[in-house]
C-alpha cells in the first residue's frame, strides 16, 4: 500500500490533528487518512447503499417491513412451465 510522508508540518497543525483524531476516537494516522479521502472524493458522488438507506428512513421503512416483504416473496409459488404435448 502506498505511503506518504509530510515534512515541515507545524507543531500547531500536528496538535490540531491529534485533537481532532481524539474527538473521532481514532489514531492520528487514521484521522489524516479520513481527511485525505474526504478531500479527494468527487462532490455529489452518489453512494447507492447510503441513498437507499436514506430513502427507507424517509418513508419509515423498518427491518420488520423488509422481513415481511421477503416472507411474502418466498410464499409466492413460481409459475409452472408450459407443457406442450
trRosetta pair geometry for C-beta under 8 A, 3 or more apart (Angstrom, degrees):
i j d omega theta_ij theta_ji phi_ij phi_ji
6 9 5.2 54 124 -51 111 119
9 13 5.4 -114 -179 81 88 124
9 14 5.5 103 126 -59 116 97
10 13 4.6 94 60 6 87 101
10 14 6.9 -152 95 -5 46 86
11 14 5.6 -57 -147 39 33 113
11 15 6.2 35 154 -20 67 105
12 15 5.9 -54 -148 36 28 110
12 16 6.4 28 152 -19 63 107
13 16 5.6 -55 -147 37 32 112
13 17 6.4 34 153 -20 65 104
14 17 5.7 -52 -149 34 31 112
14 18 6.5 31 153 -18 64 105
14 28 7.9 21 -165 -157 73 145
15 18 5.7 -55 -149 37 32 112
15 19 6.3 31 153 -19 66 106
16 19 5.7 -53 -146 37 32 111
16 20 6.2 32 154 -19 65 107
17 20 5.7 -54 -145 38 30 111
17 21 6.2 34 154 -22 64 106
17 28 5.5 72 130 -151 104 99
17 31 6.0 154 -176 101 82 131
17 32 6.3 20 -161 -69 132 91
18 21 5.6 -52 -147 35 30 114
18 22 6.5 33 153 -21 63 104
18 28 5.1 -30 -96 -90 66 118
19 22 5.7 -53 -151 33 32 112
19 23 6.6 36 150 -21 63 103
20 23 5.6 -51 -153 31 34 115
20 24 6.6 14 155 -2 65 109
20 31 5.6 133 103 -169 97 144
21 24 6.0 -70 -150 48 31 98
21 26 5.4 -100 -164 81 83 71
21 27 6.0 -34 -177 135 136 19
21 28 4.6 -114 -24 -90 164 48
21 30 6.8 114 -140 66 109 85
21 31 3.6 -109 -91 -30 90 144
22 25 7.4 32 -172 -78 34 35
24 31 6.1 135 53 -102 132 100
24 34 7.4 -118 137 52 164 165
26 30 3.9 -101 162 90 120 132
26 31 5.6 153 89 -55 108 78
26 34 7.4 91 78 -17 157 136
27 30 4.5 96 53 7 81 101
27 31 6.9 -141 95 -6 44 86
28 31 5.5 -54 -149 35 33 114
28 32 6.4 34 153 -20 66 103
29 32 5.8 -52 -148 34 32 111
29 33 6.5 35 151 -19 63 104
30 33 5.5 -51 -149 35 34 115
30 34 6.4 36 152 -21 65 104
31 34 5.7 -53 -149 35 32 112
31 35 6.4 33 152 -19 65 104
32 35 5.7 -52 -148 35 32 113
32 36 6.3 29 155 -16 65 107
33 36 5.9 -59 -148 39 29 108
33 37 6.1 27 157 -18 66 109
34 37 5.8 -55 -143 38 28 110
34 38 6.3 27 158 -17 63 108
35 38 6.0 -59 -149 38 27 109
35 39 6.3 28 153 -24 63 111
36 39 5.6 -57 -147 34 31 114
36 40 6.5 8 163 -5 66 110
37 40 6.5 -70 -146 43 27 95
37 41 6.5 38 157 -38 65 102
38 41 6.0 -44 -146 13 31 114
41 45 5.7 -91 168 7 101 147
42 45 4.7 112 75 -61 87 106
46 51 5.9 11 -170 -47 94 138
47 50 4.1 52 87 18 109 117
47 51 6.5 166 81 -16 54 87
48 51 5.7 -59 -144 37 28 111
48 52 6.2 24 160 -16 66 107
49 52 5.9 -56 -146 38 29 108
49 53 6.3 28 156 -18 64 108
50 53 5.8 -55 -146 37 29 111
50 54 6.3 28 155 -18 64 108
51 54 5.8 -57 -148 37 29 110
51 55 6.4 30 154 -19 64 106
52 55 5.7 -52 -147 35 32 112
52 56 6.4 35 154 -21 65 105
53 56 5.7 -53 -150 34 31 113
53 57 6.5 31 152 -18 64 104
54 57 5.7 -53 -149 36 33 110
54 58 6.3 36 153 -23 65 106
55 58 5.6 -55 -149 34 32 114
55 59 6.6 11 160 -2 66 107
56 59 6.5 -69 -149 46 27 95
56 61 4.0 -82 -160 60 83 121
57 60 7.5 34 -175 -77 31 28
57 61 7.5 -74 -56 45 24 79
61 65 5.0 -117 -157 72 72 146
61 66 6.8 75 167 -49 108 88
62 65 4.9 110 53 0 67 99
62 66 7.4 -129 102 0 43 85
63 66 5.6 -53 -151 36 38 112
63 67 6.2 40 151 -20 68 105
64 67 5.7 -53 -147 38 31 113
64 68 6.4 35 152 -22 64 104
65 68 5.7 -54 -150 34 30 112
65 69 6.5 30 152 -18 64 104
66 69 5.7 -54 -151 36 33 111
66 70 6.4 32 152 -18 65 106
67 70 5.6 -54 -147 37 32 112
67 71 6.2 34 154 -20 66 106
68 71 5.7 -53 -146 36 31 112
68 72 6.3 33 153 -20 64 105
69 72 5.7 -52 -147 35 31 112
69 73 6.4 34 153 -21 64 105
70 73 5.6 -53 -149 34 32 113
70 74 6.5 31 153 -18 65 104
71 74 5.7 -54 -149 36 32 110
71 75 6.4 33 151 -24 64 107
72 75 5.6 -56 -150 32 32 114
72 76 7.1 41 152 -31 62 96
73 76 6.1 -45 -159 15 35 113
80 83 7.9 -38 145 -20 106 98
